[in-house]
Amino acid sequence: MGITFGIMFLDINRLSWKYKLGIGILILIVIILGIIWIRNIYLNKCKK
């Protein structure tokens, strides 16, 4: 587990900043969509 994570981390470090930026934006979009989705479920429960 630790070894594979280490290899993954090294691969990420070898990637160019453009790839890092792309990955960062993708993670950000997923987090924002998750927050909106959770908020919508929470609001729907409150309405009922």
Buried (B, 14 or more C-beta within 10 A) or exposed (E): EEEEEEEEEEEEEEEEEEEEEEEEEEEEEEEEEEEEEEEEEEEEEEEE
